[in-house]
């Protein structure tokens, strides 16, 4: 994920809109402003009912190396 401009981010090269009140959390659980999002950050995220990005968690290298749990 990378910040594009305003409330727009890029996820895997595709633009996505941040929802009003969206939160981006860094590896230490501190809030990160969209403009301070490190380019190419590995993240997990959730979408709201309109398909906008609602919550984002920037992953540590250890978290990124873990496989996703199977539903």
CHARMM internal coordinates of N, CA and C (Angstrom, degrees):
IC EDIT
DIST 1 N 1 CA 1.4427
DIST 1 CA 1 C 1.5213
ANGL 1 N 1 CA 1 C 108.42
DIST 1 C 2 N 1.3224
ANGL 1 CA 1 C 2 N 114.60
DIHE 1 N 1 CA 1 C 2 N 140.77
DIST 2 N 2 CA 1.4560
ANGL 1 C 2 N 2 CA 121.68
DIHE 1 CA 1 C 2 N 2 CA 176.81
DIST 2 CA 2 C 1.5184
ANGL 2 N 2 CA 2 C 108.56
DIHE 1 C 2 N 2 CA 2 C -140.17
DIST 2 C 3 N 1.3209
ANGL 2 CA 2 C 3 N 116.43
DIHE 2 N 2 CA 2 C 3 N 152.15
DIST 3 N 3 CA 1.4608
ANGL 2 C 3 N 3 CA 121.18
DIHE 2 CA 2 C 3 N 3 CA 175.81
DIST 3 CA 3 C 1.5222
ANGL 3 N 3 CA 3 C 108.48
DIHE 2 C 3 N 3 CA 3 C -80.45
DIST 3 C 4 N 1.3289
ANGL 3 CA 3 C 4 N 117.04
DIHE 3 N 3 CA 3 C 4 N 135.65
DIST 4 N 4 CA 1.4604
ANGL 3 C 4 N 4 CA 121.60
DIHE 3 CA 3 C 4 N 4 CA 177.88
DIST 4 CA 4 C 1.5267
ANGL 4 N 4 CA 4 C 108.80
DIHE 3 C 4 N 4 CA 4 C -100.86
DIST 4 C 5 N 1.3282
ANGL 4 CA 4 C 5 N 116.33
DIHE 4 N 4 CA 4 C 5 N -65.46
DIST 5 N 5 CA 1.4649
ANGL 4 C 5 N 5 CA 121.88
DIHE 4 CA 4 C 5 N 5 CA 175.29
DIST 5 CA 5 C 1.5203
ANGL 5 N 5 CA 5 C 108.52
DIHE 4 C 5 N 5 CA 5 C -168.39
DIST 5 C 6 N 1.3189
ANGL 5 CA 5 C 6 N 116.19
DIHE 5 N 5 CA 5 C 6 N 151.47
DIST 6 N 6 CA 1.4598
ANGL 5 C 6 N 6 CA 120.75
DIHE 5 CA 5 C 6 N 6 CA 177.67
DIST 6 CA 6 C 1.5176
ANGL 6 N 6 CA 6 C 111.61
DIHE 5 C 6 N 6 CA 6 C 51.75
DIST 6 C 7 N 1.3207
ANGL 6 CA 6 C 7 N 116.10
DIHE 6 N 6 CA 6 C 7 N -121.06
DIST 7 N 7 CA 1.4697
ANGL 6 C 7 N 7 CA 122.03
DIHE 6 CA 6 C 7 N 7 CA -179.72
DIST 7 CA 7 C 1.5315
ANGL 7 N 7 CA 7 C 111.03
DIHE 6 C 7 N 7 CA 7 C -103.71
DIST 7 C 8 N 1.3243
ANGL 7 CA 7 C 8 N 116.97
DIHE 7 N 7 CA 7 C 8 N 25.93
DIST 8 N 8 CA 1.4644
ANGL 7 C 8 N 8 CA 121.51
DIHE 7 CA 7 C 8 N 8 CA 178.92
DIST 8 CA 8 C 1.5243
ANGL 8 N 8 CA 8 C 109.61
DIHE 7 C 8 N 8 CA 8 C -110.80
DIST 8 C 9 N 1.3316
ANGL 8 CA 8 C 9 N 114.96
DIHE 8 N 8 CA 8 C 9 N 132.60
DIST 9 N 9 CA 1.4575
ANGL 8 C 9 N 9 CA 122.24
DIHE 8 CA 8 C 9 N 9 CA 175.54
DIST 9 CA 9 C 1.5214
ANGL 9 N 9 CA 9 C 108.12
DIHE 8 C 9 N 9 CA 9 C -122.28
DIST 9 C 10 N 1.2999
ANGL 9 CA 9 C 10 N 115.75
DIHE 9 N 9 CA 9 C 10 N 166.83
DIST 10 N 10 CA 1.4540
ANGL 9 C 10 N 10 CA 121.89
DIHE 9 CA 9 C 10 N 10 CA 176.34
DIST 10 CA 10 C 1.5259
ANGL 10 N 10 CA 10 C 107.90
DIHE 9 C 10 N 10 CA 10 C -114.46
DIST 10 C 11 N 1.3335
ANGL 10 CA 10 C 11 N 115.79
DIHE 10 N 10 CA 10 C 11 N 125.12
DIST 11 N 11 CA 1.4649
ANGL 10 C 11 N 11 CA 121.17
DIHE 10 CA 10 C 11 N 11 CA 176.79
DIST 11 CA 11 C 1.5197
ANGL 11 N 11 CA 11 C 107.29
DIHE 10 C 11 N 11 CA 11 C -116.58
DIST 11 C 12 N 1.3134
ANGL 11 CA 11 C 12 N 116.94
DIHE 11 N 11 CA 11 C 12 N 115.69
DIST 12 N 12 CA 1.4715
ANGL 11 C 12 N 12 CA 122.24
DIHE 11 CA 11 C 12 N 12 CA -176.96
DIST 12 CA 12 C 1.5315
ANGL 12 N 12 CA 12 C 111.30
DIHE 11 C 12 N 12 CA 12 C 51.36
DIST 12 C 13 N 1.3344
ANGL 12 CA 12 C 13 N 116.33
DIHE 12 N 12 CA 12 C 13 N 39.35
DIST 13 N 13 CA 1.4579
ANGL 12 C 13 N 13 CA 121.38
DIHE 12 CA 12 C 13 N 13 CA 176.96
DIST 13 CA 13 C 1.5192
ANGL 13 N 13 CA 13 C 115.28
DIHE 12 C 13 N 13 CA 13 C 84.90
DIST 13 C 14 N 1.3389
ANGL 13 CA 13 C 14 N 118.15
DIHE 13 N 13 CA 13 C 14 N -6.79
DIST 14 N 14 CA 1.4653
ANGL 13 C 14 N 14 CA 121.30
DIHE 13 CA 13 C 14 N 14 CA 179.98
DIST 14 CA 14 C 1.5268
ANGL 14 N 14 CA 14 C 109.84
DIHE 13 C 14 N 14 CA 14 C -103.70
DIST 14 C 15 N 1.3262
ANGL 14 CA 14 C 15 N 117.98
DIHE 14 N 14 CA 14 C 15 N 136.36
DIST 15 N 15 CA 1.4620
ANGL 14 C 15 N 15 CA 119.38
DIHE 14 CA 14 C 15 N 15 CA 179.68
DIST 15 CA 15 C 1.5265
ANGL 15 N 15 CA 15 C 111.19
DIHE 14 C 15 N 15 CA 15 C -69.88
DIST 15 C 16 N 1.3266
ANGL 15 CA 15 C 16 N 115.99
DIHE 15 N 15 CA 15 C 16 N 144.44
DIST 16 N 16 CA 1.4645
ANGL 15 C 16 N 16 CA 122.38
DIHE 15 CA 15 C 16 N 16 CA 177.44
DIST 16 CA 16 C 1.5161
ANGL 16 N 16 CA 16 C 107.74
DIHE 15 C 16 N 16 CA 16 C -141.73
DIST 16 C 17 N 1.3156
ANGL 16 CA 16 C 17 N 115.88
DIHE 16 N 16 CA 16 C 17 N 144.21
DIST 17 N 17 CA 1.4534
ANGL 16 C 17 N 17 CA 122.17
DIHE 16 CA 16 C 17 N 17 CA -178.76
DIST 17 CA 17 C 1.5282
ANGL 17 N 17 CA 17 C 109.64
DIHE 16 C 17 N 17 CA 17 C -93.44
DIST 17 C 18 N 1.3367
ANGL 17 CA 17 C 18 N 116.42
DIHE 17 N 17 CA 17 C 18 N 134.61
DIST 18 N 18 CA 1.4583
ANGL 17 C 18 N 18 CA 120.36
DIHE 17 CA 17 C 18 N 18 CA 173.00
DIST 18 CA 18 C 1.5263
ANGL 18 N 18 CA 18 C 108.45
DIHE 17 C 18 N 18 CA 18 C -78.77
DIST 18 C 19 N 1.3147
ANGL 18 CA 18 C 19 N 117.17
DIHE 18 N 18 CA 18 C 19 N 137.09
DIST 19 N 19 CA 1.4604
ANGL 18 C 19 N 19 CA 122.61
DIHE 18 CA 18 C 19 N 19 CA 178.16
DIST 19 CA 19 C 1.5247
ANGL 19 N 19 CA 19 C 109.62
DIHE 18 C 19 N 19 CA 19 C -70.62
DIST 19 C 20 N 1.3295
ANGL 19 CA 19 C 20 N 117.80
DIHE 19 N 19 CA 19 C 20 N 154.57
DIST 20 N 20 CA 1.4623
ANGL 19 C 20 N 20 CA 119.24
DIHE 19 CA 19 C 20 N 20 CA 172.57
DIST 20 CA 20 C 1.5338
ANGL 20 N 20 CA 20 C 109.29
DIHE 19 C 20 N 20 CA 20 C -57.26
DIST 20 C 21 N 1.3171
ANGL 20 CA 20 C 21 N 117.53
DIHE 20 N 20 CA 20 C 21 N 131.23
DIST 21 N 21 CA 1.4621
ANGL 20 C 21 N 21 CA 121.30
DIHE 20 CA 20 C 21 N 21 CA -179.40
DIST 21 CA 21 C 1.5129
ANGL 21 N 21 CA 21 C 114.09
DIHE 20 C 21 N 21 CA 21 C 79.66
DIST 21 C 22 N 1.3314
ANGL 21 CA 21 C 22 N 117.80
DIHE 21 N 21 CA 21 C 22 N 10.37
DIST 22 N 22 CA 1.4741
ANGL 21 C 22 N 22 CA 120.49
DIHE 21 CA 21 C 22 N 22 CA 179.59
DIST 22 CA 22 C 1.5214
ANGL 22 N 22 CA 22 C 110.07
DIHE 21 C 22 N 22 CA 22 C -58.56
DIST 22 C 23 N 1.3275
ANGL 22 CA 22 C 23 N 115.53
DIHE 22 N 22 CA 22 C 23 N 145.74
DIST 23 N 23 CA 1.4615
ANGL 22 C 23 N 23 CA 120.70
DIHE 22 CA 22 C 23 N 23 CA 177.96
DIST 23 CA 23 C 1.5194
ANGL 23 N 23 CA 23 C 109.53
DIHE 22 C 23 N 23 CA 23 C -120.75
DIST 23 C 24 N 1.3187
ANGL 23 CA 23 C 24 N 115.16
DIHE 23 N 23 CA 23 C 24 N 134.59
DIST 24 N 24 CA 1.4584
ANGL 23 C 24 N 24 CA 122.67
DIHE 23 CA 23 C 24 N 24 CA 173.29
DIST 24 CA 24 C 1.5200
ANGL 24 N 24 CA 24 C 105.76
DIHE 23 C 24 N 24 CA 24 C -112.99
DIST 24 C 25 N 1.3206
ANGL 24 CA 24 C 25 N 117.03
DIHE 24 N 24 CA 24 C 25 N 123.17
DIST 25 N 25 CA 1.4691
ANGL 24 C 25 N 25 CA 121.84
DIHE 24 CA 24 C 25 N 25 CA 179.93
DIST 25 CA 25 C 1.5178
ANGL 25 N 25 CA 25 C 109.76
DIHE 24 C 25 N 25 CA 25 C -111.22
DIST 25 C 26 N 1.3375
ANGL 25 CA 25 C 26 N 115.23
DIHE 25 N 25 CA 25 C 26 N 133.38
DIST 26 N 26 CA 1.4610
ANGL 25 C 26 N 26 CA 121.35
DIHE 25 CA 25 C 26 N 26 CA 178.06
DIST 26 CA 26 C 1.5127
ANGL 26 N 26 CA 26 C 111.41
DIHE 25 C 26 N 26 CA 26 C -81.06
DIST 26 C 27 N 1.3310
ANGL 26 CA 26 C 27 N 117.09
DIHE 26 N 26 CA 26 C 27 N 178.91
DIST 27 N 27 CA 1.4647
ANGL 26 C 27 N 27 CA 121.61
DIHE 26 CA 26 C 27 N 27 CA -179.18
DIST 27 CA 27 C 1.5303
ANGL 27 N 27 CA 27 C 113.73
DIHE 26 C 27 N 27 CA 27 C -59.24
DIST 27 C 28 N 1.3380
ANGL 27 CA 27 C 28 N 117.63
DIHE 27 N 27 CA 27 C 28 N -23.25
DIST 28 N 28 CA 1.4655
ANGL 27 C 28 N 28 CA 120.66
DIHE 27 CA 27 C 28 N 28 CA 178.51
DIST 28 CA 28 C 1.5219
ANGL 28 N 28 CA 28 C 111.54
DIHE 27 C 28 N 28 CA 28 C -99.05
DIST 28 C 29 N 1.3409
ANGL 28 CA 28 C 29 N 117.30
DIHE 28 N 28 CA 28 C 29 N 14.41
DIST 29 N 29 CA 1.4586
ANGL 28 C 29 N 29 CA 125.21
DIHE 28 CA 28 C 29 N 29 CA 178.04
DIST 29 CA 29 C 1.5310
ANGL 29 N 29 CA 29 C 113.08
DIHE 28 C 29 N 29 CA 29 C 70.39
DIST 29 C 30 N 1.3207
ANGL 29 CA 29 C 30 N 117.39
DIHE 29 N 29 CA 29 C 30 N 14.42
DIST 30 N 30 CA 1.4662
ANGL 29 C 30 N 30 CA 121.46
DIHE 29 CA 29 C 30 N 30 CA 175.51
DIST 30 CA 30 C 1.5302
ANGL 30 N 30 CA 30 C 108.11
DIHE 29 C 30 N 30 CA 30 C -84.73
DIST 30 C 31 N 1.3267
ANGL 30 CA 30 C 31 N 116.44
DIHE 30 N 30 CA 30 C 31 N 148.20
DIST 31 N 31 CA 1.4574
ANGL 30 C 31 N 31 CA 120.66
DIHE 30 CA 30 C 31 N 31 CA 177.69
DIST 31 CA 31 C 1.5287
ANGL 31 N 31 CA 31 C 109.53
DIHE 30 C 31 N 31 CA 31 C -71.28
DIST 31 C 32 N 1.3306
ANGL 31 CA 31 C 32 N 115.48
DIHE 31 N 31 CA 31 C 32 N 135.89
DIST 32 N 32 CA 1.4653
ANGL 31 C 32 N 32 CA 123.01
DIHE 31 CA 31 C 32 N 32 CA 179.27
DIST 32 CA 32 C 1.5274
ANGL 32 N 32 CA 32 C 107.10
DIHE 31 C 32 N 32 CA 32 C -116.46
DIST 32 C 33 N 1.3117
ANGL 32 CA 32 C 33 N 117.09
DIHE 32 N 32 CA 32 C 33 N 129.45
DIST 33 N 33 CA 1.4573
ANGL 32 C 33 N 33 CA 120.66
DIHE 32 CA 32 C 33 N 33 CA 176.16
DIST 33 CA 33 C 1.5271
ANGL 33 N 33 CA 33 C 109.67
DIHE 32 C 33 N 33 CA 33 C -71.00
DIST 33 C 34 N 1.3243
ANGL 33 CA 33 C 34 N 117.18
DIHE 33 N 33 CA 33 C 34 N 147.65
DIST 34 N 34 CA 1.4724
ANGL 33 C 34 N 34 CA 118.87
DIHE 33 CA 33 C 34 N 34 CA -179.42
DIST 34 CA 34 C 1.5243
ANGL 34 N 34 CA 34 C 113.49
DIHE 33 C 34 N 34 CA 34 C -52.99
DIST 34 C 35 N 1.3350
ANGL 34 CA 34 C 35 N 117.89
DIHE 34 N 34 CA 34 C 35 N -40.36
DIST 35 N 35 CA 1.4706
ANGL 34 C 35 N 35 CA 120.12
DIHE 34 CA 34 C 35 N 35 CA -178.94
DIST 35 CA 35 C 1.5233
ANGL 35 N 35 CA 35 C 112.21
DIHE 34 C 35 N 35 CA 35 C -69.07
DIST 35 C 36 N 1.3414
ANGL 35 CA 35 C 36 N 118.07
DIHE 35 N 35 CA 35 C 36 N -17.81
DIST 36 N 36 CA 1.4663
ANGL 35 C 36 N 36 CA 121.95
DIHE 35 CA 35 C 36 N 36 CA 179.45
DIST 36 CA 36 C 1.5305
ANGL 36 N 36 CA 36 C 111.98
DIHE 35 C 36 N 36 CA 36 C -96.82
DIST 36 C 37 N 1.3234
ANGL 36 CA 36 C 37 N 117.33
DIHE 36 N 36 CA 36 C 37 N 4.67
DIST 37 N 37 CA 1.4655
ANGL 36 C 37 N 37 CA 121.42
DIHE 36 CA 36 C 37 N 37 CA 179.33
DIST 37 CA 37 C 1.5216
ANGL 37 N 37 CA 37 C 108.94
DIHE 36 C 37 N 37 CA 37 C -66.57
DIST 37 C 38 N 1.3437
ANGL 37 CA 37 C 38 N 117.81
DIHE 37 N 37 CA 37 C 38 N 119.67
DIST 38 N 38 CA 1.4664
ANGL 37 C 38 N 38 CA 118.93
DIHE 37 CA 37 C 38 N 38 CA 179.64
DIST 38 CA 38 C 1.5427
ANGL 38 N 38 CA 38 C 110.73
DIHE 37 C 38 N 38 CA 38 C -61.05
DIST 38 C 39 N 1.3233
ANGL 38 CA 38 C 39 N 118.53
DIHE 38 N 38 CA 38 C 39 N 131.50
DIST 39 N 39 CA 1.4703
ANGL 38 C 39 N 39 CA 120.69
DIHE 38 CA 38 C 39 N 39 CA -179.75
DIST 39 CA 39 C 1.5301
ANGL 39 N 39 CA 39 C 111.33
DIHE 38 C 39 N 39 CA 39 C -56.24
DIST 39 C 40 N 1.3212
ANGL 39 CA 39 C 40 N 115.12
DIHE 39 N 39 CA 39 C 40 N 137.01
DIST 40 N 40 CA 1.4571
ANGL 39 C 40 N 40 CA 120.42
DIHE 39 CA 39 C 40 N 40 CA 177.77
DIST 40 CA 40 C 1.5147
ANGL 40 N 40 CA 40 C 114.23
DIHE 39 C 40 N 40 CA 40 C 73.99
DIST 40 C 41 N 1.3337
ANGL 40 CA 40 C 41 N 117.55
DIHE 40 N 40 CA 40 C 41 N 21.61
DIST 41 N 41 CA 1.4702
ANGL 40 C 41 N 41 CA 120.78
DIHE 40 CA 40 C 41 N 41 CA -179.57
DIST 41 CA 41 C 1.5211
ANGL 41 N 41 CA 41 C 110.51
DIHE 40 C 41 N 41 CA 41 C -62.86
DIST 41 C 42 N 1.3247
ANGL 41 CA 41 C 42 N 115.66
DIHE 41 N 41 CA 41 C 42 N 138.50
DIST 42 N 42 CA 1.4609
ANGL 41 C 42 N 42 CA 120.99
DIHE 41 CA 41 C 42 N 42 CA 173.06
DIST 42 CA 42 C 1.5176
ANGL 42 N 42 CA 42 C 107.11
DIHE 41 C 42 N 42 CA 42 C -86.24
DIST 42 C 43 N 1.3285
ANGL 42 CA 42 C 43 N 116.26
DIHE 42 N 42 CA 42 C 43 N 125.09
DIST 43 N 43 CA 1.4590
ANGL 42 C 43 N 43 CA 120.46
DIHE 42 CA 42 C 43 N 43 CA -172.18
DIST 43 CA 43 C 1.5248
ANGL 43 N 43 CA 43 C 111.82
DIHE 42 C 43 N 43 CA 43 C -137.50
DIST 43 C 44 N 1.3149
ANGL 43 CA 43 C 44 N 114.25
DIHE 43 N 43 CA 43 C 44 N 163.82
DIST 44 N 44 CA 1.4665
ANGL 43 C 44 N 44 CA 124.20
DIHE 43 CA 43 C 44 N 44 CA 163.23
DIST 44 CA 44 C 1.5131
ANGL 44 N 44 CA 44 C 104.07
DIHE 43 C 44 N 44 CA 44 C -115.11
DIST 44 C 45 N 1.3289
ANGL 44 CA 44 C 45 N 117.98
DIHE 44 N 44 CA 44 C 45 N 147.09
DIST 45 N 45 CA 1.4541
ANGL 44 C 45 N 45 CA 120.00
DIHE 44 CA 44 C 45 N 45 CA -178.76
DIST 45 CA 45 C 1.5198
ANGL 45 N 45 CA 45 C 110.12
DIHE 44 C 45 N 45 CA 45 C -151.18
DIST 45 C 46 N 1.3400
ANGL 45 CA 45 C 46 N 114.57
DIHE 45 N 45 CA 45 C 46 N 159.61
DIST 46 N 46 CA 1.4581
ANGL 45 C 46 N 46 CA 121.36
DIHE 45 CA 45 C 46 N 46 CA 174.13
DIST 46 CA 46 C 1.5233
ANGL 46 N 46 CA 46 C 107.87
DIHE 45 C 46 N 46 CA 46 C -122.15
DIST 46 C 47 N 1.3267
ANGL 46 CA 46 C 47 N 115.06
DIHE 46 N 46 CA 46 C 47 N 154.10
DIST 47 N 47 CA 1.4562
ANGL 46 C 47 N 47 CA 122.35
DIHE 46 CA 46 C 47 N 47 CA 178.66
DIST 47 CA 47 C 1.5241
ANGL 47 N 47 CA 47 C 109.74
DIHE 46 C 47 N 47 CA 47 C -110.87
DIST 47 C 48 N 1.3264
ANGL 47 CA 47 C 48 N 116.11
DIHE 47 N 47 CA 47 C 48 N 152.70
DIST 48 N 48 CA 1.4576
ANGL 47 C 48 N 48 CA 119.40
DIHE 47 CA 47 C 48 N 48 CA 174.82
DIST 48 CA 48 C 1.5308
ANGL 48 N 48 CA 48 C 109.15
DIHE 47 C 48 N 48 CA 48 C -88.89
DIST 48 C 49 N 1.3308
ANGL 48 CA 48 C 49 N 116.55
DIHE 48 N 48 CA 48 C 49 N -174.07
DIST 49 N 49 CA 1.4623
ANGL 48 C 49 N 49 CA 120.61
DIHE 48 CA 48 C 49 N 49 CA -176.41
DIST 49 CA 49 C 1.5271
ANGL 49 N 49 CA 49 C 113.40
DIHE 48 C 49 N 49 CA 49 C -66.86
DIST 49 C 50 N 1.3348
ANGL 49 CA 49 C 50 N 117.17
DIHE 49 N 49 CA 49 C 50 N -17.42
DIST 50 N 50 CA 1.4669
ANGL 49 C 50 N 50 CA 121.15
DIHE 49 CA 49 C 50 N 50 CA 177.92
DIST 50 CA 50 C 1.5268
ANGL 50 N 50 CA 50 C 112.60
DIHE 49 C 50 N 50 CA 50 C -94.55
DIST 50 C 51 N 1.3315
ANGL 50 CA 50 C 51 N 116.56
DIHE 50 N 50 CA 50 C 51 N 1.70
DIST 51 N 51 CA 1.4570
ANGL 50 C 51 N 51 CA 120.81
DIHE 50 CA 50 C 51 N 51 CA -179.91
DIST 51 CA 51 C 1.5137
ANGL 51 N 51 CA 51 C 113.74
DIHE 50 C 51 N 51 CA 51 C 83.73
DIST 51 C 52 N 1.3426
ANGL 51 CA 51 C 52 N 117.38
DIHE 51 N 51 CA 51 C 52 N 11.77
DIST 52 N 52 CA 1.4540
ANGL 51 C 52 N 52 CA 121.22
DIHE 51 CA 51 C 52 N 52 CA 177.40
DIST 52 CA 52 C 1.5312
ANGL 52 N 52 CA 52 C 109.59
DIHE 51 C 52 N 52 CA 52 C -90.09
DIST 52 C 53 N 1.3234
ANGL 52 CA 52 C 53 N 115.84
DIHE 52 N 52 CA 52 C 53 N 150.67
DIST 53 N 53 CA 1.4601
ANGL 52 C 53 N 53 CA 121.90
DIHE 52 CA 52 C 53 N 53 CA -178.78
DIST 53 CA 53 C 1.5270
ANGL 53 N 53 CA 53 C 108.64
DIHE 52 C 53 N 53 CA 53 C -70.57
DIST 53 C 54 N 1.3391
ANGL 53 CA 53 C 54 N 116.48
DIHE 53 N 53 CA 53 C 54 N 120.07
DIST 54 N 54 CA 1.4586
ANGL 53 C 54 N 54 CA 121.93
DIHE 53 CA 53 C 54 N 54 CA -175.13
DIST 54 CA 54 C 1.5228
ANGL 54 N 54 CA 54 C 112.40
DIHE 53 C 54 N 54 CA 54 C -100.82
DIST 54 C 55 N 1.3207
ANGL 54 CA 54 C 55 N 117.33
DIHE 54 N 54 CA 54 C 55 N -45.86
DIST 55 N 55 CA 1.4594
ANGL 54 C 55 N 55 CA 122.40
DIHE 54 CA 54 C 55 N 55 CA -179.12
DIST 55 CA 55 C 1.5180
ANGL 55 N 55 CA 55 C 109.30
DIHE 54 C 55 N 55 CA 55 C -135.08
DIST 55 C 56 N 1.3447
ANGL 55 CA 55 C 56 N 114.97
DIHE 55 N 55 CA 55 C 56 N 141.11
DIST 56 N 56 CA 1.4599
ANGL 55 C 56 N 56 CA 120.89
DIHE 55 CA 55 C 56 N 56 CA -179.64
DIST 56 CA 56 C 1.5200
ANGL 56 N 56 CA 56 C 108.30
DIHE 55 C 56 N 56 CA 56 C -134.48
DIST 56 C 57 N 1.3147
ANGL 56 CA 56 C 57 N 116.19
DIHE 56 N 56 CA 56 C 57 N 136.60
DIST 57 N 57 CA 1.4634
ANGL 56 C 57 N 57 CA 122.27
DIHE 56 CA 56 C 57 N 57 CA 174.15
DIST 57 CA 57 C 1.5159
ANGL 57 N 57 CA 57 C 108.09
DIHE 56 C 57 N 57 CA 57 C -123.30
DIST 57 C 58 N 1.3359
ANGL 57 CA 57 C 58 N 116.57
DIHE 57 N 57 CA 57 C 58 N 119.46
DIST 58 N 58 CA 1.4661
ANGL 57 C 58 N 58 CA 121.10
DIHE 57 CA 57 C 58 N 58 CA 175.89
DIST 58 CA 58 C 1.5234
ANGL 58 N 58 CA 58 C 106.96
DIHE 57 C 58 N 58 CA 58 C -77.80
DIST 58 C 59 N 1.3160
ANGL 58 CA 58 C 59 N 116.30
DIHE 58 N 58 CA 58 C 59 N 127.48
DIST 59 N 59 CA 1.4610
ANGL 58 C 59 N 59 CA 121.63
DIHE 58 CA 58 C 59 N 59 CA -175.25
DIST 59 CA 59 C 1.5269
ANGL 59 N 59 CA 59 C 112.06
DIHE 58 C 59 N 59 CA 59 C -88.10
DIST 59 C 60 N 1.3264
ANGL 59 CA 59 C 60 N 115.18
DIHE 59 N 59 CA 59 C 60 N 146.28
DIST 60 N 60 CA 1.4596
ANGL 59 C 60 N 60 CA 120.49
DIHE 59 CA 59 C 60 N 60 CA 170.17
DIST 60 CA 60 C 1.5300
ANGL 60 N 60 CA 60 C 106.60
DIHE 59 C 60 N 60 CA 60 C -76.67
DIST 60 C 61 N 1.3280
ANGL 60 CA 60 C 61 N 118.68
DIHE 60 N 60 CA 60 C 61 N 163.60
DIST 61 N 61 CA 1.4687
ANGL 60 C 61 N 61 CA 119.70
DIHE 60 CA 60 C 61 N 61 CA 177.23
DIST 61 CA 61 C 1.5363
ANGL 61 N 61 CA 61 C 112.21
DIHE 60 C 61 N 61 CA 61 C -57.75
DIST 61 C 62 N 1.3230
ANGL 61 CA 61 C 62 N 117.30
DIHE 61 N 61 CA 61 C 62 N -35.74
DIST 62 N 62 CA 1.4683
ANGL 61 C 62 N 62 CA 120.73
DIHE 61 CA 61 C 62 N 62 CA 178.96
DIST 62 CA 62 C 1.5316
ANGL 62 N 62 CA 62 C 110.78
DIHE 61 C 62 N 62 CA 62 C -66.59
DIST 62 C 63 N 1.3388
ANGL 62 CA 62 C 63 N 116.86
DIHE 62 N 62 CA 62 C 63 N -42.51
DIST 63 N 63 CA 1.4687
ANGL 62 C 63 N 63 CA 120.45
DIHE 62 CA 62 C 63 N 63 CA 178.82
DIST 63 CA 63 C 1.5177
ANGL 63 N 63 CA 63 C 110.66
DIHE 62 C 63 N 63 CA 63 C -66.33
DIST 63 C 64 N 1.3261
ANGL 63 CA 63 C 64 N 117.21
DIHE 63 N 63 CA 63 C 64 N -39.30
DIST 64 N 64 CA 1.4621
ANGL 63 C 64 N 64 CA 121.00
DIHE 63 CA 63 C 64 N 64 CA -179.60
DIST 64 CA 64 C 1.5352
ANGL 64 N 64 CA 64 C 111.20
DIHE 63 C 64 N 64 CA 64 C -65.96
DIST 64 C 65 N 1.3301
ANGL 64 CA 64 C 65 N 117.92
DIHE 64 N 64 CA 64 C 65 N -28.62
DIST 65 N 65 CA 1.4593
ANGL 64 C 65 N 65 CA 121.24
DIHE 64 CA 64 C 65 N 65 CA -178.89
DIST 65 CA 65 C 1.5300
ANGL 65 N 65 CA 65 C 112.58
DIHE 64 C 65 N 65 CA 65 C -78.18
DIST 65 C 66 N 1.3272
ANGL 65 CA 65 C 66 N 117.50
DIHE 65 N 65 CA 65 C 66 N -16.43
DIST 66 N 66 CA 1.4658
ANGL 65 C 66 N 66 CA 121.08
DIHE 65 CA 65 C 66 N 66 CA -178.58
DIST 66 CA 66 C 1.5370
ANGL 66 N 66 CA 66 C 110.37
DIHE 65 C 66 N 66 CA 66 C -76.38
DIST 66 C 67 N 1.3176
ANGL 66 CA 66 C 67 N 118.39
DIHE 66 N 66 CA 66 C 67 N 140.62
DIST 67 N 67 CA 1.4677
ANGL 66 C 67 N 67 CA 119.40
DIHE 66 CA 66 C 67 N 67 CA 176.57
DIST 67 CA 67 C 1.5272
ANGL 67 N 67 CA 67 C 110.03
DIHE 66 C 67 N 67 CA 67 C -71.50
DIST 67 C 68 N 1.3275
ANGL 67 CA 67 C 68 N 115.66
DIHE 67 N 67 CA 67 C 68 N 152.18
DIST 68 N 68 CA 1.4699
ANGL 67 C 68 N 68 CA 120.26
DIHE 67 CA 67 C 68 N 68 CA 176.31
DIST 68 CA 68 C 1.5233
ANGL 68 N 68 CA 68 C 109.01
DIHE 67 C 68 N 68 CA 68 C -67.41
DIST 68 C 69 N 1.3422
ANGL 68 CA 68 C 69 N 116.84
DIHE 68 N 68 CA 68 C 69 N 141.32
DIST 69 N 69 CA 1.4742
ANGL 68 C 69 N 69 CA 118.75
DIHE 68 CA 68 C 69 N 69 CA 175.95
DIST 69 CA 69 C 1.5269
ANGL 69 N 69 CA 69 C 109.65
DIHE 68 C 69 N 69 CA 69 C -67.81
DIST 69 C 70 N 1.2974
ANGL 69 CA 69 C 70 N 115.71
DIHE 69 N 69 CA 69 C 70 N 144.79
DIST 70 N 70 CA 1.4737
ANGL 69 C 70 N 70 CA 120.51
DIHE 69 CA 69 C 70 N 70 CA -179.83
DIST 70 CA 70 C 1.5304
ANGL 70 N 70 CA 70 C 108.17
DIHE 69 C 70 N 70 CA 70 C -83.29
DIST 70 C 71 N 1.3444
ANGL 70 CA 70 C 71 N 116.22
DIHE 70 N 70 CA 70 C 71 N 134.76
DIST 71 N 71 CA 1.4864
ANGL 70 C 71 N 71 CA 118.91
DIHE 70 CA 70 C 71 N 71 CA -179.68
DIST 71 CA 71 C 1.5085
ANGL 71 N 71 CA 71 C 112.75
DIHE 70 C 71 N 71 CA 71 C -71.49
END
COOR INIT
IC SEED 1 N 1 CA 1 C
IC BUILD
